[in-house]
Amino acid sequence: MTDLIGENHTVSSPSKDGDSLLDEFDLTSSPIDDQLFDIPALTSLPSLESILYEQDPTFDSISVSSSIQNQNLQQDNDNSINNLNNLHSSQPSSASFDSLLDIQTKPLDNYILKIHHQLQDAISTDESFVEIPKHKQINHGSLLKIHELQTISNQLSLCIERTNYGHPTTIDILLNRLVAIGTTKSVVLLFEHQTQSLKHCLNSDLSNGAVSALNFNNDATRLLVGYARGRIQMYDCSNGKLLRNISNDIHGPDTAILNIKFTHDPTIALFSDSGGSVYVLQFTRHLKRGYQSKCLFSGSRGEVCTIEPLLFYHQQDLLTTDTNEKLEQHALKPMYIVALATFTKVFLLALKSQNNVKILRVQHLAGSNTTLPILKWQFIIVKVSEKINCINPILAAVRDRHCTFIQIQHVRDDEVHITQLKQITVDYHIKSFCWLNARTFVLFDMSERAHVIDQRSEEQLECVSLSYCELIYNTIFFKSLATGGNVSSALALAGQNACYQTLISNQGYIFLLGTHTLYEIHLRDWSERIDFYIENGKNQYDQALELAYSMLVGKAKGLTGLPIDSTKRRQCISDRMVSLLQAYLKFSLHHECPQSGNIDLLKQHYRNVLPRSIDSCLLIDRLDLLFGLIYDIFSKDSIAHGIYLQCLEPYILKNRFDTISPMVLKDFINYYINNNYFNQLEQCLNRLDVSSVDIDQIIQVTRKYELYMTLLHMYSEAFKDFTTILKEIIEKLENDFAQNNGKFKIFH
């Protein structure tokens, strides 16, 4: 049955064809005076499509409520045309067909197309609705990899249980070289880091007390050992031989060695004692090995808690050989810069500024009397120009809740420019600070939790509890119990949380000494962070894909292991996402797929899996994967095949892609036609690139099912023909009007 609008009226001139109707519009009439009629000038002419898609408010008086249509058609699809006919019977009729062509009140194209759209909207169902995944929260994943150095820990436990070496007290490590662990019985255990094998056991006189401080030189050939009763010793790491035995009369009496550090020059070192004084040690070799000591800072001016010389070692995280060569030849290297921290101030000193000690800067440092200051250096690369980079050291001065970052720039000769870059405040008390790289650091709070912080955004990326590690504290040395407790009450109080010698970092790796165990902490490689969600049977592919997405768009922080070049970086992540997506589909369709129950469960499962897969393919620009492997997988099942085709719709409508492989497009068209999704089909076809589709196929389908919007789109875009289809529409309207006794037929 034919759907009609209006009452029966006689057509006055039913013989007019489309050309005669178009002739009524005098397109070549004399030009209108724009100034006379006050017509504004057009900056650009509107396109045909923009005119056709424009909604006409005057049409509301004769339009049919789409909600009523949907309601009626959902009740009985077979009687949909009758229902529409009944609904339209109450609308006012037109006096003649010519009156419908009144451009000012009832535009012909809007009139036809809106009726057509309303009818197709009534046919659409909720089944075709698919939601595109939203990336709301940035997923950083698990950044810290914490593992026990098992072999060293086992040997450490054996030493505690079966020998008289005592319990561990201090540690120092040179990455991939050596590990030194001091004990309460004046013993130092020397291990190979990579093999974790015990290399030497350095025994000392028990009268020296516990080992309170350790430090390797830059090539791990020498080891300085400080003791609780004030003595200092130097060992040859290659054979374990004692080279220098430095008596405790070179510093204040009855004080423990709290810190001892080599500078970048292996002949110069610094140490501080529990009296708060700092000394410079210079090693000499004439007829025999000797040393000279000089007081650099007296504890009477304020007790120094920690010292940190600026070292110009090879930096693993600076990546390039050229950059490390610049570091070795750095202009600040001859100045021997060192940072000292008391409870209230940070001193930046140059030990050899024109052969004299020079104070470069004094920085105020505030905090609770139960917290110790922390100093850590890190180099950053500053891009000066397109081809020139410079390397500047950054000092992190930390106490209580505050982290202050200070940059040193060389100007000329011994002149430097020092700038406070920023200050970060957190809501917990800081026990220790460690750099992971120039962009990421870790704060350890009083509850032994590690907070991974992005330096630029100040965002916390991860928080991990390390209380199970049973961290050892250096409290007994800050109270100087081995020498009768000859320390100030301030140092003794703050020393309750001292872990300078048991929680250390070296080139992006953190080492934590527990009562029986040694732990190594570092940033996971970018690929390891993705694997974290799927390894060991976790199979959290959604989280893994979300993390990969964050990496691809540059939102994930703390990334390591990726190329510096942005193109290569994107390619690495894209390749990883392809393999991840394949594993995700295999797991979802074989292990998570419902095996029994309502068919709706299966459909919903496919709707959950497919959008994530499509979204990932579009992010990495892999339409070949979307219309190849994924299409083949879902084509094996009729239900999955239909859901696959439905899931393409929202991405086409959002202009996420405008090309489809011929086979998929053919299936897409057939599926939407078979399910009467004509409006959705038309909307999708209008957004496809005409150069990538079979135009003949599309024109045949659109003519057959009277999808005139798509016909207009194809002719205007492919052939630049803006009138042929319009003539066909007018001709068809005229013929239908004549054949149906003056009633108007709705296209469907």
C-alpha positions in Angstrom: 0.0 0.0 0.0 1.2 3.5 -0.8 1.7 6.1 1.9 -0.1 9.4 1.0 -0.2 12.9 2.5 -3.1 15.2 1.9 -6.7 14.9 0.6 -7.8 14.0 -2.9 -7.3 17.0 -5.2 -7.1 17.3 -9.0 -3.8 18.2 -10.5 -4.1 21.2 -12.8 -1.1 20.3 -15.0 0.0 16.7 -14.4 2.0 16.5 -17.6 4.9 18.7 -16.6 8.2 17.0 -16.6 11.3 17.8 -14.4 12.8 20.1 -17.0 9.7 22.2 -17.3 9.5 22.5 -13.6 13.1 23.7 -13.4 12.4 26.1 -16.2 9.9 27.9 -14.0 12.9 29.2 -12.0 14.4 32.0 -14.0 18.0 31.4 -13.2 19.2 33.9 -15.7 17.0 36.8 -14.7 18.5 40.3 -14.3 20.8 40.8 -11.3 19.3 42.2 -8.0 20.7 45.4 -6.6 22.3 44.3 -3.3 22.5 47.9 -2.0 18.9 48.5 -2.8 17.7 45.5 -0.9 20.4 45.7 1.8 21.7 42.2 1.0 24.9 41.4 2.9 27.9 40.2 0.8 28.8 36.5 0.9 32.4 35.7 1.9 32.0 32.1 0.5 29.2 30.2 -1.2 27.6 27.4 0.7 27.9 23.9 -0.6 25.0 21.8 -1.8 25.4 19.4 1.1 25.3 22.1 3.7 22.1 23.5 2.2 20.5 20.0 2.1 21.4 19.1 5.6 20.2 22.4 7.1 17.1 22.0 9.2 14.1 24.1 8.4 12.1 25.4 11.4 9.0 26.1 9.2 8.8 22.4 8.5 7.7 21.6 12.1 4.1 22.5 11.3 3.8 19.7 8.8 6.4 17.2 10.2 5.3 14.1 11.9 6.6 13.4 15.4 9.4 10.9 15.1 8.7 9.6 18.6 5.1 8.7 17.7 6.4 7.1 14.5 8.9 5.0 16.4 6.3 4.0 18.9 3.9 2.8 16.3 6.4 1.2 14.0 8.0 -0.8 16.9 4.5 -2.2 17.7 4.0 -3.6 14.2 6.6 -3.1 11.6 4.5 -4.8 8.9 1.8 -2.1 9.3 4.2 0.8 9.5 3.0 2.4 6.3 -0.7 2.2 7.4 0.1 3.8 10.7 1.9 6.7 9.0 -1.0 7.2 6.7 -3.4 7.5 9.6 -1.1 9.9 11.4 -0.8 12.1 8.3 -4.5 12.3 7.7 -4.9 15.1 10.2 -2.3 17.3 8.4 -3.6 20.2 6.2 -3.4 19.5 2.5 -1.8 21.5 -0.3 -4.0 23.3 -2.9 -1.7 22.2 -5.7 1.6 20.6 -6.3 3.1 24.0 -7.4 2.3 25.3 -3.9 4.7 22.8 -2.4 7.5 24.4 -4.4 7.3 27.6 -2.5 11.0 28.0 -1.6 10.4 30.6 1.1 8.0 28.5 3.2 8.4 24.9 2.3 11.8 24.1 0.7 11.4 21.0 -1.5 14.7 19.3 -0.7 14.3 19.7 3.1 10.7 18.6 2.8 11.5 15.4 1.1 14.6 14.6 3.0 13.2 15.2 6.4 10.2 12.9 5.8 12.7 10.3 4.5 14.9 10.7 7.6 12.0 10.4 9.9 10.8 7.2 8.3 14.3 5.7 8.5 14.8 6.8 12.1 11.6 4.9 12.9 13.2 1.7 11.5 16.4 2.0 13.5 16.7 -0.2 16.6 18.7 -0.1 19.8 20.6 -3.1 18.5 22.7 -1.0 16.2 23.9 1.3 19.0 27.6 0.8 19.9 29.6 3.1 22.2 33.1 4.2 21.3 35.5 3.6 24.2 36.4 6.7 26.2 39.8 7.4 27.5 39.0 9.3 30.7 41.7 8.6 33.2 45.4 8.4 32.2 46.8 5.0 33.0 50.4 5.0 34.0 50.5 1.3 35.0 53.1 -0.2 37.4 56.3 1.8 37.1 58.6 0.3 39.8 60.1 -3.1 39.5 61.2 -4.3 42.9 63.1 -7.6 43.2 65.4 -9.2 45.7 69.0 -9.8 44.8 68.5 -13.4 45.9 72.1 -14.7 45.8 73.5 -11.8 47.8 70.7 -12.0 50.3 71.3 -15.7 50.8 75.0 -15.2 51.5 74.1 -12.3 53.7 71.8 -14.5 55.8 74.5 -17.2 56.0 77.0 -14.7 57.3 74.6 -13.6 60.0 73.7 -17.1 61.0 77.0 -19.1 60.7 79.8 -16.6 61.1 80.8 -13.8 63.5 80.4 -11.1 60.9 77.5 -9.4 62.5 74.4 -7.8 61.0 74.3 -5.5 58.0 74.6 -1.7 58.6 75.6 0.1 55.4 75.7 -0.4 51.7 77.3 1.1 48.6 76.9 0.0 45.0 78.5 1.0 41.7 76.0 -0.2 39.1 77.1 -3.4 37.2 80.4 -3.3 39.1 80.6 -4.0 42.8 78.4 -4.2 45.9 79.8 -3.5 49.4 77.9 -4.3 52.6 79.2 -3.3 56.0 78.3 -5.0 59.2 78.2 -4.4 62.9 81.5 -6.4 63.4 83.7 -4.1 61.3 83.4 -6.5 58.3 82.8 -5.4 54.6 81.4 -8.0 52.2 82.4 -7.3 48.6 80.2 -8.8 45.8 80.1 -8.7 42.1 76.9 -6.9 41.1 76.1 -8.8 37.9 77.0 -12.3 39.1 76.1 -11.6 42.8 79.2 -13.7 43.8 81.2 -12.9 46.9 84.5 -11.5 45.8 86.2 -10.4 49.1 85.6 -10.3 52.8 87.3 -7.3 54.2 88.1 -7.9 57.9 89.1 -5.1 60.2 89.9 -4.7 63.8 86.8 -5.1 65.9 87.9 -2.1 67.9 86.9 0.1 65.0 83.3 -0.6 65.7 80.5 -1.1 63.2 80.9 0.0 59.6 79.0 3.4 59.4 79.8 4.6 55.8 81.0 3.2 52.5 81.9 4.7 49.1 83.4 3.5 45.8 85.5 5.7 43.6 84.3 6.3 40.0 85.9 3.1 38.5 85.3 0.8 41.5 89.1 0.3 42.1 89.0 1.9 45.6 86.7 1.6 48.6 86.5 4.0 51.5 85.2 2.6 54.8 84.1 4.8 57.7 83.6 3.3 61.2 81.4 4.1 64.2 84.5 4.9 66.3 85.9 7.4 63.9 88.5 5.5 61.9 88.7 5.5 58.0 90.2 2.9 55.8 90.9 2.5 52.1 90.8 -0.8 50.3 92.0 -2.0 46.9 88.8 -3.6 45.4 90.8 -5.8 43.0 92.6 -7.8 45.7 91.0 -6.7 49.0 94.2 -5.2 50.3 94.2 -2.5 52.9 95.9 0.6 51.3 95.4 3.3 53.9 94.5 3.1 57.6 93.5 6.7 58.6 93.4 7.3 62.3 90.5 9.0 64.0 92.6 12.0 65.2 92.1 13.8 61.8 88.6 14.9 63.0 86.7 15.6 66.2 87.3 13.2 69.1 84.6 10.6 70.0 82.6 11.1 66.9 81.4 8.5 64.3 81.9 8.8 60.6 78.4 9.6 59.2 79.2 10.2 55.5 82.2 9.6 53.3 82.3 10.4 49.6 84.9 10.4 46.8 84.8 13.4 44.5 85.2 12.8 40.7 88.9 13.0 41.4 90.0 9.7 43.2 92.6 11.6 45.1 90.1 13.8 46.9 87.3 12.8 49.2 85.1 14.4 51.9 83.6 13.0 55.1 81.5 14.3 57.9 81.3 13.1 61.5 78.6 13.0 64.2 79.9 16.3 65.5 78.5 18.0 62.4 81.9 18.9 60.9 83.0 18.3 57.3 86.6 17.5 56.3 88.5 17.2 53.0 90.8 14.3 52.5 93.6 14.4 49.9 95.4 11.2 49.2 99.1 11.5 48.4 101.7 9.0 47.2 105.4 9.8 47.4 107.6 7.2 49.0 104.5 5.7 50.5 100.7 6.2 50.5 99.8 9.2 52.6 96.9 11.6 53.2 96.2 15.2 54.3 93.1 16.4 56.1 91.6 19.8 56.3 88.4 21.0 58.0 86.0 22.4 55.5 83.0 23.2 57.7 82.9 23.3 61.5 80.0 21.8 63.4 80.0 24.8 65.7 78.4 26.8 62.9 75.6 24.3 62.5 75.7 20.5 62.3 76.1 19.2 58.8 73.9 16.1 58.4 74.7 15.1 54.8 77.2 15.9 52.0 76.9 15.4 48.3 79.8 16.2 45.8 78.9 16.8 42.2 80.2 13.8 40.3 80.9 13.7 36.5 80.7 10.0 36.0 79.4 8.2 32.9 75.6 8.5 33.1 73.6 5.5 31.8 70.4 7.4 31.4 71.9 10.2 29.3 71.9 7.6 26.4 74.3 9.0 23.9 78.1 8.7 23.8 78.3 12.3 22.7 76.4 13.5 25.7 78.6 11.5 28.1 81.7 13.0 26.4 80.3 16.5 27.1 79.8 15.4 30.7 83.4 14.3 31.1 84.6 17.7 29.7 82.1 19.8 31.6 83.2 23.3 32.5 82.1 22.9 36.2 84.3 19.8 36.7 87.5 21.7 37.7 85.6 23.6 40.4 84.9 20.5 42.6 81.4 21.6 43.6 80.0 20.0 46.7 76.6 20.5 48.6 76.4 20.5 52.4 73.1 20.5 54.4 72.6 21.4 58.0 69.1 21.4 59.6 68.3 24.9 58.3 70.6 25.6 55.3 72.1 24.2 52.2 75.6 25.4 51.2 76.9 25.1 47.7 80.7 25.3 47.7 83.4 25.2 45.1 86.5 23.5 46.6 88.9 24.8 43.9 87.6 28.2 42.7 91.0 29.9 41.9 92.5 27.4 44.3 90.3 28.6 47.2 87.1 27.4 48.7 84.2 29.6 47.5 80.6 29.7 48.7 78.4 29.8 45.7 75.0 29.9 47.4 73.3 29.5 50.7 69.7 28.1 50.5 67.3 28.2 53.4 65.9 24.8 54.4 63.0 24.5 56.8 61.3 21.5 58.3 60.3 19.4 61.3 63.0 18.7 63.9 62.4 15.0 63.4 63.4 15.0 59.7 66.8 15.1 58.2 67.9 17.1 55.0 68.5 15.1 51.8 70.7 16.2 48.9 70.8 14.5 45.4 72.4 15.6 42.1 71.0 14.9 38.7 72.1 16.1 35.2 69.6 17.4 32.7 70.0 18.1 29.0 69.0 21.6 28.0 68.3 22.3 24.3 70.0 25.7 23.5 69.3 25.5 19.7 68.4 23.1 17.0 71.9 21.5 17.0 73.3 22.5 20.4 72.5 20.9 23.8 74.1 21.7 27.1 74.2 19.7 30.3 73.3 21.3 33.6 73.4 19.8 37.1 70.3 20.0 39.2 70.4 19.7 43.0 67.3 18.4 44.8 67.4 19.8 48.4 64.7 18.0 50.4 63.5 18.2 53.9 60.2 17.4 55.7 57.5 18.0 53.1 59.4 20.2 50.6 61.6 19.5 47.6 63.6 22.4 46.2 65.3 22.1 42.8 68.3 24.3 42.1 70.1 24.5 38.8 73.7 25.5 38.2 74.8 27.0 34.9 78.4 27.8 34.0 78.9 31.3 32.7 82.7 31.7 32.3 85.8 30.8 34.1 84.8 30.2 37.7 81.5 32.2 37.4 78.3 30.3 37.7 74.6 31.2 37.6 72.4 29.5 40.2 68.6 29.4 39.9 65.9 27.9 42.0 63.7 26.2 39.4 60.8 25.1 41.5 59.6 23.8 44.9 57.3 20.9 45.3 55.3 20.4 48.5 53.7 17.0 49.5 51.3 16.0 52.2 53.6 13.6 54.0 57.0 13.7 55.7 59.9 12.7 53.5 62.4 10.2 54.7 64.5 9.8 51.6 64.7 11.0 48.0 66.1 9.2 44.9 66.3 10.2 41.2 65.2 7.6 38.7 66.0 9.8 35.7 65.9 13.5 34.9 62.1 13.5 34.7 61.1 11.1 37.5 62.1 10.7 41.2 60.9 8.7 44.2 60.0 10.1 47.6 60.0 7.7 50.6 57.7 8.7 53.4 57.8 7.8 57.1 55.5 4.8 56.6 58.1 3.4 54.1 56.0 4.0 51.1 57.6 4.9 47.8 55.9 7.7 45.8 56.9 7.9 42.2 56.6 11.6 41.1 56.8 13.2 37.6 59.1 16.2 38.0 57.4 18.4 35.4 53.8 17.9 36.2 54.4 17.1 39.9 51.9 14.2 39.4 52.2 11.1 41.6 52.4 8.2 39.2 52.5 5.3 41.6 52.6 4.6 45.4 54.1 1.3 46.7 54.5 0.1 50.2 58.0 -1.2 51.1 57.4 -1.9 54.7 58.0 -5.7 54.1 61.6 -4.9 53.1 62.5 -4.2 56.8 64.7 -1.2 56.0 67.8 -0.8 58.3 68.3 2.6 59.9 71.5 4.4 60.9 70.2 5.6 64.2 73.0 4.2 66.3 75.6 6.2 64.3 73.7 9.5 64.6 73.5 9.0 68.3 77.2 8.0 68.3 76.5 5.2 70.8 79.9 3.6 70.1 81.7 6.7 71.4 79.5 7.5 74.4 76.6 9.4 72.7 78.6 12.6 72.2 76.1 14.3 69.9 73.5 17.0 70.1 69.9 16.3 71.0 68.8 17.6 67.6 71.0 15.1 65.7 70.0 12.3 68.0 66.3 13.1 67.5 66.4 13.4 63.7 68.7 10.4 63.5 65.7 8.1 64.4 64.8 8.2 60.6 68.4 8.2 59.2 68.8 5.9 56.2 71.6 7.7 54.2 73.7 4.5 54.1 70.9 1.9 53.6 68.7 3.5 51.0 70.9 4.7 48.1 70.6 5.3 44.3 73.1 4.9 41.5 72.3 5.8 37.8 68.6 5.4 38.1 68.7 2.3 40.3 67.7 2.3 44.0 69.1 -0.2 46.5 67.5 -0.9 49.8 69.2 -2.8 52.5 66.9 -4.9 54.8 67.8 -6.9 57.9 68.4 -10.0 55.9 67.8 -9.0 52.3 69.1 -6.6 49.6 66.5 -5.2 47.2 66.9 -3.5 43.8 64.4 -1.0 42.5 64.2 0.6 39.1 61.7 1.8 36.5 60.2 -0.9 34.3 60.9 -0.7 30.6 57.9 0.6 28.7 57.2 -2.8 27.3 57.5 -4.4 30.8 54.8 -2.0 32.0 52.5 -3.3 29.4 53.4 -6.9 30.2 52.7 -6.3 33.8 48.9 -6.4 33.1 49.0 -9.7 31.2 51.8 -11.8 32.7 51.3 -14.5 35.3 47.7 -15.1 34.2 46.4 -11.6 35.0 45.2 -11.2 31.4 44.1 -7.6 32.0 44.2 -6.7 28.3 41.9 -3.7 28.6 44.3 -2.1 31.0 47.3 -3.0 28.8 45.7 -1.5 25.7 44.7 1.6 27.7 48.3 2.0 28.9 49.6 1.5 25.3 47.2 4.2 24.2 48.5 6.6 26.9 52.1 5.9 25.6 51.1 6.4 22.0 49.5 9.8 22.6 52.3 11.0 24.9 50.3 11.1 28.2 52.1 8.2 30.0 54.9 9.4 32.3 58.1 7.8 33.4 58.8 6.0 30.1 62.2 4.3 29.6 63.6 2.2 26.7 61.9 4.0 23.9 63.7 5.7 21.0 64.2 9.5 21.2 63.0 10.0 17.7 59.2 10.5 17.8 58.6 8.6 14.5 60.6 5.5 15.7 59.0 5.8 19.2 55.5 5.7 17.7 56.4 2.8 15.5 57.7 0.8 18.5 54.5 1.4 20.4 52.3 0.6 17.3 54.0 -2.7 16.7 53.6 -3.6 20.4 49.9 -2.7 20.2 49.4 -5.0 17.2 50.8 -8.0 19.0 48.8 -7.0 22.1 45.6 -6.7 20.1 46.1 -10.1 18.6 46.6 -11.6 22.0 43.6 -9.7 23.3 41.3 -11.1 20.6 42.5 -14.6 21.1 41.9 -14.5 24.8 38.5 -12.7 24.5 37.1 -15.1 21.9 38.5 -18.3 23.3 38.6 -17.9 27.1 36.2 -15.1 28.0 33.5 -15.9 25.3 30.2 -17.1 26.9 29.7 -20.8 26.2 26.1 -21.0 27.3 23.2 -18.8 28.3 21.1 -16.2 26.5 22.2 -15.1 23.0 22.2 -11.5 24.3 25.2 -12.3 26.5 27.1 -13.3 23.4 26.1 -10.2 21.5 27.1 -8.0 24.5 30.4 -9.7 24.7 31.2 -9.0 21.1 30.1 -5.4 21.6 32.5 -5.1 24.5 35.5 -6.6 22.5 35.1 -5.0 19.1 35.0 -1.3 19.9 38.3 -1.6 21.8 39.8 -3.5 18.9 38.6 -1.0 16.3 39.7 1.9 18.4 43.2 0.5 18.7 43.5 -0.1 15.0 42.5 3.5 14.2 44.9 4.8 16.8 47.9 3.1 15.1 46.5 3.7 11.6 46.2 0.0 10.8 43.0 -0.2 8.7 44.6 -3.2 7.0 44.4 -5.0 10.3 40.8 -3.9 11.0 39.6 -5.0 7.5 41.9 -7.9 7.3 42.7 -10.2 10.3 40.0 -8.8 12.6 37.3 -9.0 9.8 38.3 -12.6 9.0 38.1 -13.6 12.7 34.6 -12.2 13.2 33.3 -13.3 9.8 33.4 -17.0 10.9 30.3 -16.5 13.0 27.1 -14.9 11.7 26.3 -13.1 15.0 29.9 -11.8 15.4 29.9 -10.8 11.8 26.8 -8.6 12.3 28.1 -7.0 15.4 31.4 -6.3 13.6 29.5 -4.4 10.9 27.4 -2.5 13.4 30.5 -1.5 15.4 31.9 0.3 12.3 28.9 2.7 12.2 29.8 5.1 15.1 33.4 5.4 13.9 32.2 6.3 10.4 29.7 8.8 11.8 32.4 10.4 13.9 34.7 10.6 10.8 37.3 8.4 12.4 37.9 6.8 9.0 36.4 7.3 5.5 37.7 4.3 3.6 36.5 0.6 3.8 37.8 -2.4 1.9 35.4 -3.4 -0.9 34.5 -6.8 0.7 33.7 -5.2 4.0 31.7 -2.4 2.4 29.7 -4.9 0.4 28.8 -6.9 3.5 28.1 -3.6 5.4 25.6 -2.5 2.8 23.9 -5.9 2.5 23.6 -6.2 6.3 22.1 -2.8 6.8 19.7 -3.3 3.8 18.6 -6.7 5.2 17.9 -5.2 8.6 16.2 -2.1 7.2 18.8 0.3 8.6 18.4 2.6 5.7 19.0 5.9 7.5 22.1 4.6 9.2 23.4 3.3 5.9 22.7 6.6 4.2 24.5 8.5 6.9 27.5 6.3 6.7 27.7 6.3 2.9 27.6 10.0 2.9 30.8 10.1 5.0 32.9 7.8 2.9 35.5 9.0 0.5 34.0 8.6 -3.0 37.4 7.8 -4.4 37.6 4.7 -2.3 34.2 3.1 -3.1 32.7 1.3 -6.0 30.6 4.2 -7.3 28.5 2.0 -9.6 27.6 -0.3 -6.8 26.7 2.6 -4.5 24.5 4.3 -7.2 22.7 1.0 -7.9 21.9 0.5 -4.3 20.9 4.0 -3.6 18.6 4.2 -6.6 17.0 0.9 -5.7 16.2 2.0 -2.2 15.7 5.7 -3.0 18.6 6.9 -0.8 18.6 10.3 -2.5 21.0 12.0 0.0 23.7 9.5 -0.9 22.9 9.9 -4.6 23.3 13.7 -4.2 26.6 13.1 -2.4 27.9 10.7 -5.0 27.0 12.8 -8.0 28.2 16.1 -6.4 31.5 14.7 -5.1 32.4 12.2 -7.8 31.0 13.9 -10.9 30.6 17.5 -9.7 27.0 17.2 -11.0 24.6 19.1 -8.8 21.4 19.0 -10.9 20.9 15.5 -12.3 19.6 13.9 -9.1 17.6 17.0 -8.2 15.8 16.7 -11.5 15.2 13.0 -10.8 13.7 13.9 -7.4 11.4 16.6 -8.9 10.4 14.3 -11.7 9.6 11.4 -9.3 7.6 13.8 -7.0 5.6 15.0 -10.0 4.9 11.5 -11.3 3.9 10.2 -7.9 1.7 13.2 -7.3 -0.1 12.6 -10.6 -0.4 8.8 -10.1 -1.8 9.1 -6.6 -4.7 11.5 -7.3 -2.9 14.5 -5.9 -1.5 12.8 -2.9 2.1 13.0 -2.0 4.1 9.7 -1.7 6.8 9.3 1.0 10.1 7.9 -0.2 11.3 5.0 1.7 
